[in-house]
Amino acid sequence: AQRYSREPDFEQWAHRLKIYGLDLRHTPSVEAFCQEILTTRDRLDFIVPYADLLSRAHLYLEAIAQFQQALRLEKDQALTAHLYSQLAIAQRGAGRVKDAIASYERAKQLSGGEVRYAMFLALELEDAGQQDRAVAEYERILECDPNDPTALSGLAQNLALLGLDQDPIFLRKRIK
């Protein structure tokens, strides 16, 4: 955000600036980000990718240290949940998948089980090969929103990977 604050017209649009950490190489994260934007925003002006930064593992480690420092200082629970989510993205980028899962779990807990953090957790579990836990998260999401397309798709895919029946009637019975 400091970089943008040096722009001459920053005060005119600073209130609209939102910065998200997103690994564009991780398809489930991109899908979750798109779903988040579709449900929480009426438009997206632009995305500024920092692909050159993402390719360097040491920057992930720096980001992890910065998020951990921010978490030590932050008292607002909602913002802390968001910081844990951002920490998880950096941890994943550094190859610390177990830590990323733990951070998403903490974000979900601090947010009172907010669906977006449950979705991030489910996608991370799925990507880590923990289909049984991903199924449980997708089912919790579908309890809140039975028509969530990402959760329905994730549930079906993970049930298939576990060798369980995935026809639509079976899926509907599982989430009721």
VOBA-1610 file (N, C-alpha, C; in pm, whole numbers, padded with zeros to 5 digits, always signed):
BEGIN
Ala+00082-00119+00000Ala+00000+00000+00000Ala+00087+00126+00000Gln+00205+00120+00059Gln+00292+00237+00061Gln+00327+00282-00080Arg+00348+00186-00166Arg+00383+00218-00304Arg+00275+00304-00369Tyr+00149+00270-00345Tyr+00038+00343-00405Tyr+00016+00478-00337Ser+00053+00489-00211Ser+00031+00614-00139Ser+00114+00729-00195Arg+00213+00698-00274Arg+00296+00802-00335Arg+00234+00858-00464Glu+00124+00798-00509Glu+00058+00848-00629Glu-00008+00982-00597Pro-00006+01079-00691Pro-00058+01213-00663Pro-00208+01216-00631Asp-00285+01125-00687Asp-00430+01125-00664Asp-00474+01015-00566Phe-00380+00966-00486Phe-00407+00855-00394Phe-00528+00880-00305Glu-00541+01000-00252Glu-00651+01031-00160Glu-00788+01012-00225Gln-00796+01023-00356Gln-00924+01009-00426Gln-00972+00864-00432Trp-00880+00769-00431Trp-00919+00629-00446Trp-00865+00537-00337Ala-00799+00590-00239Ala-00740+00508-00133Ala-00845+00423-00062His-00963+00477-00041His-01069+00404+00029His-01118+00282-00049Arg-01091+00278-00180Arg-01134+00165-00263Arg-01023+00061-00283Leu-00902+00092-00241Leu-00789+00002-00262Leu-00800-00120-00172Lys-00796-00237-00231Lys-00793-00363-00158Lys-00676-00444-00213Ile-00596-00495-00124Ile-00480-00573-00166Ile-00499-00716-00116Tyr-00491-00810-00209Tyr-00506-00952-00177Tyr-00379-01025-00216Gly-00338-01118-00134Gly-00230-01208-00171Gly-00291-01326-00244Leu-00243-01354-00363Leu-00301-01462-00443Leu-00194-01525-00530Asp-00180-01655-00518Asp-00088-01729-00603Asp-00165-01773-00727Leu-00141-01705-00838Leu-00214-01734-00961Leu-00180-01870-01019Arg-00078-01935-00967Arg-00043-02070-01011Arg-00126-02176-00941His-00200-02139-00838His-00279-02233-00757His-00426-02217-00793Thr-00473-02304-00883Thr-00608-02292-00939Thr-00717-02285-00832Pro-00716-02370-00729Pro-00822-02359-00627Pro-00825-02222-00559Ser-00709-02162-00537Ser-00705-02028-00476Ser-00764-01924-00570Val-00734-01937-00699Val-00789-01843-00797Val-00941-01857-00802Glu-00990-01981-00800Glu-01136-02003-00801Glu-01201-01944-00677Ala-01139-01964-00562Ala-01194-01909-00437Ala-01192-01756-00440Phe-01083-01699-00493Phe-01074-01553-00505Phe-01186-01500-00595Cys-01207-01565-00709Cys-01314-01522-00800Cys-01451-01530-00732Gln-01474-01637-00660Gln-01601-01653-00588Gln-01617-01542-00484Glu-01509-01512-00414Glu-01510-01404-00314Glu-01545-01271-00378Ile-01483-01240-00491Ile-01510-01114-00561Ile-01654-01110-00608Leu-01703-01220-00663Leu-01841-01225-00713Leu-01943-01203-00602Thr-01913-01252-00483Thr-02011-01242-00374Thr-01997-01117-00289Thr-01881-01051-00293Thr-01862-00936-00203Thr-01844-00803-00275Arg-01825-00804-00403Arg-01799-00680-00478Arg-01892-00670-00598Asp-01923-00548-00637Asp-02004-00529-00758Asp-01918-00508-00881Arg-01787-00489-00859Arg-01696-00476-00973Arg-01552-00495-00926Leu-01466-00518-01023Leu-01323-00529-00999Leu-01257-00440-01103Asp-01190-00336-01057Asp-01130-00241-01151Asp-01011-00302-01223Phe-00918-00359-01149Phe-00804-00424-01213Phe-00726-00506-01111Ile-00643-00594-01164Ile-00554-00676-01083Ile-00412-00642-01124Val-00328-00617-01026Val-00187-00590-01053Val-00109-00713-01005Pro-00064-00796-01097Pro+00009-00916-01055Pro+00155-00885-01023Tyr+00205-00957-00928Tyr+00346-00946-00891Tyr+00413-01081-00911Ala+00398-01136-01031Ala+00450-01269-01060Ala+00599-01278-01034Asp+00672-01170-01063Asp+00816-01174-01041Asp+00849-01190-00893Leu+00764-01136-00806Leu+00786-01152-00663Leu+00751-01292-00616Leu+00643-01347-00674Leu+00596-01477-00631Leu+00695-01589-00663Ser+00781-01566-00761Ser+00872-01672-00801Ser+00991-01685-00707Arg+01003-01598-00610Arg+01118-01601-00520Arg+01076-01644-00380Ala+01120-01761-00341Ala+01079-01818-00212Ala+01118-01730-00095His+01232-01662-00102His+01274-01580+00012His+01175-01466+00038Leu+01105-01421-00064Leu+01005-01318-00043Leu+00884-01373+00032Tyr+00852-01500+00007Tyr+00745-01563+00085Tyr+00785-01566+00232Leu+00910-01598+00257Leu+00957-01605+00396Leu+00952-01467+00461Glu+00986-01364+00386Glu+00974-01227+00438Glu+00828-01192+00467Ala+00741-01233+00376Ala+00597-01206+00395Ala+00546-01279+00518Ile+00590-01402+00537Ile+00549-01478+00656Ile+00590-01403+00783Ala+00713-01356+00786Ala+00762-01282+00904Ala+00679-01155+00926Gln+00646-01085+00818Gln+00567-00962+00831Gln+00426-00991+00880Phe+00363-01096+00827Phe+00228-01131+00873Phe+00230-01176+01019Gln+00333-01252+01058Gln+00342-01294+01197Gln+00360-01175+01290Gln+00438-01077+01248Gln+00455-00955+01327Gln+00322-00880+01338Ala+00251-00868+01228Ala+00121-00800+01228Ala+00023-00872+01319Leu+00027-01004+01319Leu-00063-01082+01404Leu-00034-01060+01552Arg+00092-01041+01585Arg+00127-01014+01726Arg+00073-00880+01773Leu+00058-00786+01681Leu+00016-00651+01716Leu-00135-00629+01704Glu-00200-00705+01617Glu-00341-00680+01584Glu-00433-00732+01695Lys-00532-00650+01730Lys-00629-00687+01833Lys-00769-00713+01776Asp-00799-00658+01659Asp-00929-00675+01596Asp-00942-00817+01543Gln-01043-00891+01591Gln-01057-01032+01556Gln-01083-01055+01408Ala-01166-00971+01346Ala-01195-00987+01204Ala-01070-00964+01120Leu-00995-00862+01154Leu-00872-00835+01080Leu-00769-00945+01106Thr-00765-00996+01226Thr-00673-01105+01258Thr-00706-01228+01174Ala-00834-01258+01156Ala-00874-01371+01071Ala-00822-01349+00929His-00837-01228+00878His-00789-01196+00744His-00637-01211+00736Leu-00567-01165+00838Leu-00421-01177+00839Leu-00377-01323+00839Tyr-00449-01408+00913Tyr-00417-01551+00911Tyr-00438-01609+00772Ser-00541-01564+00703Ser-00566-01610+00567Ser-00452-01568+00474Gln-00406-01445+00487Gln-00296-01396+00406Gln-00165-01468+00443Leu-00147-01495+00571Leu-00031-01571+00616Leu-00031-01709+00550Ala-00147-01772+00542Ala-00157-01904+00480Ala-00112-01902+00335Ile-00146-01797+00263Ile-00104-01786+00123Ile+00048-01780+00114Ala+00111-01701+00201Ala+00257-01692+00201Ala+00320-01825+00243Gln+00260-01890+00340Gln+00314-02019+00385Gln+00307-02122+00273Arg+00198-02122+00202Arg+00184-02216+00090Arg+00290-02186-00016Gly+00310-02059-00045Gly+00410-02020-00143Gly+00551-02064-00104Ala+00576-02070+00027Ala+00706-02113+00077Ala+00712-02264+00092Gly+00605-02332+00052Gly+00604-02478+00060Gly+00566-02533+00196Arg+00513-02449+00283Arg+00473-02491+00417Arg+00324-02520+00422Val+00284-02628+00358Val+00142-02661+00342Val+00075-02687+00476Lys+00141-02760+00566Lys+00081-02788+00698Lys+00056-02658+00774Asp+00152-02567+00767Asp+00134-02438+00833Asp+00020-02359+00770Ala+00009-02366+00637Ala-00098-02296+00566Ala-00234-02349+00610Ile-00246-02480+00622Ile-00372-02541+00668Ile-00404-02492+00809Ala-00304-02492+00896Ala-00326-02445+01034Ala-00368-02298+01037Ser-00310-02217+00950Ser-00347-02075+00946Ser-00490-02056+00895Tyr-00529-02131+00794Tyr-00668-02124+00746Tyr-00765-02171+00854Glu-00726-02275+00928Glu-00811-02322+01038Glu-00827-02212+01143Arg-00719-02143+01173Arg-00725-02034+01272Arg-00811-01919+01221Ala-00797-01886+01091Ala-00879-01779+01033Ala-01026-01815+01043Lys-01057-01939+01011Lys-01197-01985+01018Lys-01249-01977+01162Gln-01167-02020+01256Gln-01206-02016+01397Gln-01230-01873+01445Leu-01137-01784+01415Leu-01148-01645+01460Leu-01267-01573+01397Ser-01304-01614+01276Ser-01414-01549+01206Ser-01550-01606+01245Gly-01550-01704+01333Gly-01676-01767+01371Gly-01725-01864+01265Gly-01633-01917+01187Gly-01670-02014+01084Gly-01714-01951+00954Glu-01671-01829+00929Glu-01710-01759+00807Glu-01683-01847+00684Val-01778-01851+00593Val-01775-01944+00480Val-01652-01926+00393Arg-01608-01802+00370Arg-01494-01785+00280Arg-01368-01850+00336Tyr-01349-01844+00468Tyr-01232-01908+00527Tyr-01247-02059+00526Ala-01369-02108+00543Ala-01393-02252+00531Ala-01362-02299+00389Met-01397-02215+00289Met-01369-02251+00151Met-01219-02254+00125Phe-01147-02154+00173Phe-01002-02152+00155Phe-00940-02278+00220Leu-00989-02311+00339Leu-00939-02430+00408Leu-00969-02556+00327Ala-01091-02568+00278Ala-01129-02687+00200Ala-01041-02700+00076Leu-01018-02590+00007Leu-00934-02593-00113Leu-00790-02632-00079Glu-00740-02582+00031Glu-00603-02616+00072Glu-00594-02763+00111Leu-00693-02812+00184Leu-00695-02953+00222Leu-00701-03042+00098Glu-00785-03003+00004Glu-00798-03077-00121Glu-00664-03083-00193Asp-00600-02970-00204Asp-00473-02962-00274Asp-00364-03041-00202Ala-00376-03053-00070Ala-00278-03128+00010Ala-00307-03278+00011Gly-00413-03319-00060Gly-00445-03462-00067Gly-00523-03513+00053Gln-00580-03423+00132Gln-00658-03462+00250Gln-00806-03458+00216Gln-00846-03549+00124Gln-00982-03547+00072Gln-01088-03565+00180Asp-01063-03652+00279Asp-01163-03673+00382Asp-01192-03545+00460Arg-01089-03471+00493Arg-01109-03344+00564Arg-01170-03238+00472Ala-01131-03239+00344Ala-01189-03145+00248Ala-01339-03170+00234Val-01378-03298+00227Val-01520-03334+00217Val-01596-03277+00336Ala-01541-03291+00455Ala-01609-03240+00576Ala-01626-03088+00569Glu-01525-03017+00520Glu-01535-02871+00507Glu-01639-02832+00402Tyr-01635-02901+00287Tyr-01734-02870+00183Tyr-01876-02895+00234Glu-01895-03000+00313Glu-02027-03028+00367Glu-02072-02917+00463Arg-01979-02865+00543Arg-02013-02754+00634Arg-02053-02630+00554Ile-01981-02604+00446Ile-02012-02489+00361Ile-02151-02506+00301Leu-02181-02627+00256Leu-02311-02652+00192Leu-02426-02649+00292Glu-02398-02667+00418Glu-02501-02648+00520Glu-02545-02502+00525Cys-02451-02411+00501Cys-02480-02267+00500Cys-02541-02224+00367Asp-02490-02278+00258Asp-02537-02243+00124Asp-02541-02369+00039Pro-02656-02438+00036Pro-02668-02564-00036Pro-02643-02555-00187Asn-02639-02435-00241Asn-02621-02419-00386Asn-02485-02362-00423Asp-02393-02357-00329Asp-02261-02302-00359Asp-02193-02391-00464Pro-02170-02338-00585Pro-02118-02423-00692Pro-01976-02473-00666Thr-01891-02392-00603Thr-01755-02436-00575Thr-01756-02549-00474Ala-01839-02537-00371Ala-01847-02642-00269Ala-01908-02770-00326Leu-02012-02757-00406Leu-02073-02875-00469Leu-01972-02948-00557Ser-01900-02871-00637Ser-01800-02930-00726Ser-01687-02994-00644Gly-01639-02922-00543Gly-01532-02975-00460Gly-01575-03102-00387Leu-01698-03102-00337Leu-01748-03220-00268Leu-01753-03339-00364Ala-01808-03318-00483Ala-01817-03427-00581Ala-01679-03479-00620Gln-01585-03388-00645Gln-01450-03429-00685Gln-01380-03508-00576Asn-01395-03463-00453Asn-01326-03530-00343Asn-01391-03663-00308Leu-01523-03670-00318Leu-01590-03798-00297Leu-01545-03898-00403Ala-01532-03852-00526Ala-01485-03940-00634Ala-01343-03989-00605Leu-01257-03900-00558Leu-01120-03939-00524Leu-01117-04040-00410Leu-01216-04031-00323Leu-01225-04127-00212Leu-01297-04256-00254Gly-01345-04258-00380Gly-01413-04376-00430Gly-01557-04388-00382Leu-01617-04278-00342Leu-01755-04279-00295Leu-01849-04231-00404Asp-01974-04274-00394Asp-02075-04237-00493Asp-02088-04085-00498Gln-02104-04029-00617Gln-02113-03884-00631Gln-02232-03838-00713Asp-02334-03924-00731Asp-02447-03876-00810Asp-02519-03766-00733Pro-02590-03676-00805Pro-02650-03558-00741Pro-02746-03589-00626Ile-02822-03696-00636Ile-02916-03731-00529Ile-02837-03769-00404Phe-02730-03845-00422Phe-02645-03884-00310Phe-02584-03761-00245Leu-02538-03666-00327Leu-02478-03543-00274Leu-02580-03465-00192Arg-02700-03450-00243Arg-02804-03375-00170Arg-02836-03440-00037Lys-02838-03575-00033Lys-02866-03644+00093Lys-02754-03620+00194Arg-02629-03613+00147Arg-02515-03593+00237Arg-02518-03456+00303Ile-02571-03356+00235Ile-02564-03221+00291Ile-02690-03179+00364Lys-02790-03265+00371Lys-02913-03231+00446Lys-02901-03266+00591
//
